[in-house]
């Protein structure tokens, strides 16, 4: 078991580990006990009652947080012709075709989100082993394989995040920064959890939303009462 530092231990004393806090109080506590001197990211974690070994119980998608995440994402777009021009005008950080495919193949990964037009997926598919493990592979389910590149770029820049349940049925996603106002963090959390509830697979039986917690980058997790969202 990993050992935590003195600041973490001090933060832990301010939290009742047996209590499930209301969203607003939990987020206020996250900010209060955040131990680092930098502006920590606030993350939400959810444990879902799904069987991830079954194809009909996968939970994956994307959602635009109303107040963003506090991080400016660098967007790479694989497109050609008019769609490449559209991407540049929409504010994409990098736009290209085979030249960028080759650059990524050689180890360049200086970007946060990848968008591709459907006609480029033949070439982009070659990058699966590189982009896939990093969660960067374009996917129609998350809106990153599309001819509507301007819309996709705009959503990413506005605060769009992707979510995906891991093998244990857990979803982790950023919802802002410690410096955010309480109400903005709460609204981002609410939009995310409501999106996850709507994404419940029809094949999932029993309790779907098992528990949720929030934490800062360096701080302890705080359990959230999710009863009002079920």
C-alpha positions as CSV (number, residue, x, y, z in Angstrom):
1,X,0.0,0.0,0.0
2,X,1.3,3.4,-1.0
3,X,2.3,5.8,1.8
4,X,0.8,9.2,1.8
5,X,2.6,12.4,2.9
6,X,1.8,14.6,6.0
7,X,-0.4,17.0,4.0
8,X,-2.5,14.2,2.7
9,X,-2.9,12.8,6.2
10,X,-3.9,16.2,7.5
11,X,-6.5,16.5,4.8
12,X,-7.9,13.1,5.6
13,X,-8.6,14.1,9.2
14,X,-11.1,16.7,7.9
15,X,-13.2,14.1,6.2
16,X,-15.7,11.6,7.6
17,X,-14.8,8.4,5.6
18,X,-18.1,6.8,6.6
19,X,-20.3,9.6,5.3
20,X,-21.7,10.2,1.8
21,X,-21.7,14.0,1.4
22,X,-24.2,16.0,-0.8
23,X,-22.5,17.1,-4.0
24,X,-22.1,20.7,-3.1
25,X,-20.6,19.9,0.4
26,X,-18.3,17.2,-1.1
27,X,-16.9,19.6,-3.7
28,X,-16.4,22.4,-1.0
29,X,-14.4,19.9,1.0
30,X,-12.3,18.9,-2.0
31,X,-11.3,22.5,-2.4
32,X,-10.7,22.9,1.4
33,X,-8.4,19.9,1.8
34,X,-6.5,20.1,-1.6
35,X,-2.9,19.9,-0.3
36,X,-0.9,21.1,-3.3
37,X,0.3,24.6,-4.0
38,X,-0.7,24.3,-7.7
39,X,-4.2,24.5,-9.1
40,X,-5.2,20.9,-8.8
41,X,-7.6,19.1,-11.1
42,X,-10.9,18.0,-9.5
43,X,-11.9,14.5,-10.7
44,X,-15.1,12.5,-10.3
45,X,-15.0,8.7,-10.1
46,X,-18.0,6.4,-10.4
47,X,-18.4,2.6,-9.9
48,X,-21.0,1.2,-12.2
49,X,-22.9,-2.0,-11.9
50,X,-22.0,-3.4,-15.4
51,X,-20.4,-6.5,-16.7
52,X,-17.7,-5.1,-18.9
53,X,-16.9,-8.5,-20.4
54,X,-20.2,-8.2,-22.3
55,X,-20.4,-6.2,-25.4
56,X,-23.9,-5.0,-24.6
57,X,-22.8,-3.5,-21.3
58,X,-20.1,-1.1,-22.5
59,X,-20.3,2.5,-21.3
60,X,-18.5,5.0,-23.4
61,X,-19.2,8.4,-24.8
62,X,-18.5,12.1,-24.5
63,X,-20.1,15.1,-22.9
64,X,-19.6,18.9,-23.0
65,X,-19.1,20.2,-19.5
66,X,-20.8,23.6,-19.2
67,X,-17.8,25.2,-17.6
68,X,-15.0,23.2,-19.2
69,X,-12.2,21.5,-17.4
70,X,-9.8,24.4,-16.9
71,X,-7.4,22.9,-19.4
72,X,-6.8,24.1,-22.9
73,X,-6.7,21.0,-25.1
74,X,-4.4,20.7,-28.2
75,X,-6.5,19.3,-31.0
76,X,-5.0,17.3,-33.9
77,X,-7.3,16.9,-37.0
78,X,-6.7,14.4,-39.8
79,X,-8.4,15.9,-42.8
80,X,-7.8,16.9,-46.4
81,X,-9.0,19.5,-48.9
82,X,-11.9,21.7,-47.8
83,X,-12.3,19.9,-44.5
84,X,-8.6,20.6,-43.6
85,X,-9.3,24.3,-44.3
86,X,-12.4,24.1,-42.2
87,X,-10.4,22.6,-39.3
88,X,-7.8,25.3,-39.5
89,X,-10.4,28.1,-39.4
90,X,-12.1,26.4,-36.5
91,X,-9.0,26.6,-34.4
92,X,-7.4,23.2,-34.7
93,X,-3.8,23.2,-33.4
94,X,-2.6,20.7,-35.9
95,X,-4.1,19.7,-39.3
96,X,-2.7,17.3,-41.8
97,X,-2.9,14.0,-43.7
98,X,-0.2,11.4,-44.3
99,X,2.5,13.8,-43.1
100,X,1.0,13.9,-39.6
101,X,0.3,10.1,-39.7
102,X,4.0,9.6,-40.3
103,X,5.0,12.1,-37.7
104,X,2.9,10.3,-35.0
105,X,4.4,7.0,-36.2
106,X,7.8,8.4,-35.4
107,X,6.8,9.1,-31.9
108,X,5.3,12.6,-31.9
109,X,2.4,12.9,-29.4
110,X,2.2,16.6,-28.6
111,X,-1.6,16.8,-28.6
112,X,-4.6,15.9,-26.4
113,X,-7.4,15.1,-28.7
114,X,-7.6,13.5,-32.2
115,X,-10.4,14.2,-34.7
116,X,-10.5,12.6,-38.1
117,X,-12.8,12.7,-41.1
118,X,-14.2,9.3,-42.1
119,X,-12.2,9.3,-45.4
120,X,-9.0,9.6,-43.4
121,X,-9.6,6.6,-41.1
122,X,-7.9,4.2,-43.6
123,X,-4.6,6.0,-42.8
124,X,-5.4,6.8,-39.2
125,X,-6.2,3.2,-38.5
126,X,-2.5,2.4,-38.8
127,X,-2.0,4.4,-35.6
128,X,-4.2,2.2,-33.5
129,X,-1.4,0.7,-31.5
130,X,0.0,4.1,-30.7
131,X,-3.2,6.1,-30.1
132,X,-5.4,3.3,-28.7
133,X,-3.6,2.6,-25.4
134,X,-3.5,6.4,-24.8
135,X,-7.3,6.8,-25.3
136,X,-6.6,9.1,-28.3
137,X,-8.0,6.9,-31.2
138,X,-10.8,8.7,-33.0
139,X,-14.2,7.0,-32.5
140,X,-17.6,7.7,-33.9
141,X,-19.2,7.0,-30.5
142,X,-17.4,10.0,-29.0
143,X,-17.9,12.3,-32.1
144,X,-14.3,12.3,-33.1
145,X,-14.8,10.6,-36.5
146,X,-16.9,13.1,-38.4
147,X,-17.1,15.4,-41.4
148,X,-18.5,18.1,-39.0
149,X,-14.9,19.0,-38.0
150,X,-15.7,22.6,-37.0
151,X,-18.4,21.5,-34.6
152,X,-16.2,18.8,-33.1
153,X,-13.3,21.2,-32.6
154,X,-15.7,23.8,-31.0
155,X,-17.0,21.2,-28.6
156,X,-13.5,20.1,-27.5
157,X,-12.4,23.7,-27.0
158,X,-15.6,24.4,-25.0
159,X,-15.0,21.6,-22.5
160,X,-15.9,18.3,-24.1
161,X,-14.5,15.3,-22.3
162,X,-14.7,11.6,-23.1
163,X,-15.6,8.9,-20.6
164,X,-15.2,5.2,-20.7
165,X,-15.7,2.5,-18.1
166,X,-12.6,0.5,-17.4
167,X,-12.5,-3.3,-16.9
168,X,-13.8,-3.0,-13.3
169,X,-16.7,-0.8,-14.4
170,X,-15.2,2.4,-13.1
171,X,-15.3,5.8,-14.8
172,X,-12.9,8.6,-14.0
173,X,-13.3,12.1,-15.5
174,X,-12.0,15.6,-14.8
175,X,-14.7,18.2,-13.9
176,X,-12.6,21.3,-13.3
177,X,-10.0,22.9,-11.2
178,X,-9.8,23.7,-7.4
179,X,-9.9,27.3,-8.4
180,X,-13.3,26.9,-10.0
181,X,-16.3,28.4,-8.2
182,X,-18.3,25.9,-6.1
183,X,-21.4,26.2,-8.3
184,X,-19.5,25.6,-11.5
185,X,-17.9,22.4,-10.2
186,X,-21.3,21.3,-9.0
187,X,-22.9,21.9,-12.4
188,X,-20.1,20.1,-14.2
189,X,-20.5,17.1,-11.9
190,X,-24.3,17.1,-12.3
191,X,-24.1,17.1,-16.1
192,X,-21.5,14.3,-16.1
193,X,-23.5,12.0,-13.7
194,X,-26.8,12.6,-15.5
195,X,-25.0,11.7,-18.7
196,X,-23.7,8.5,-17.2
197,X,-27.2,7.6,-15.9
198,X,-28.7,8.1,-19.3
199,X,-25.9,5.9,-20.8
200,X,-27.0,2.9,-18.7
201,X,-27.0,-0.2,-20.9
202,X,-30.4,-1.9,-21.3
203,X,-28.7,-5.2,-20.4
204,X,-27.4,-3.9,-17.1
205,X,-29.4,-5.4,-14.2
206,X,-29.5,-4.5,-10.5
207,X,-28.0,-1.3,-9.1
208,X,-26.3,0.6,-11.8
209,X,-24.8,3.6,-10.0
210,X,-23.1,1.9,-7.1
211,X,-21.1,4.8,-5.7
212,X,-19.3,8.0,-6.6
213,X,-16.5,10.2,-5.2
214,X,-14.7,13.4,-5.9
215,X,-11.1,14.3,-5.2
216,X,-8.3,16.7,-6.2
217,X,-5.1,15.6,-7.9
218,X,-3.2,15.2,-4.6
219,X,-6.1,15.0,-2.2
220,X,-8.2,12.1,-0.7
221,X,-11.4,10.9,-2.2
222,X,-14.7,12.1,-0.8
223,X,-17.9,9.9,-1.1
224,X,-20.8,11.6,-2.8
225,X,-24.5,10.9,-2.1
226,X,-25.9,10.0,-5.5
227,X,-29.5,9.1,-4.4
228,X,-31.0,12.1,-6.0
229,X,-29.6,11.1,-9.4
230,X,-30.9,7.6,-9.5
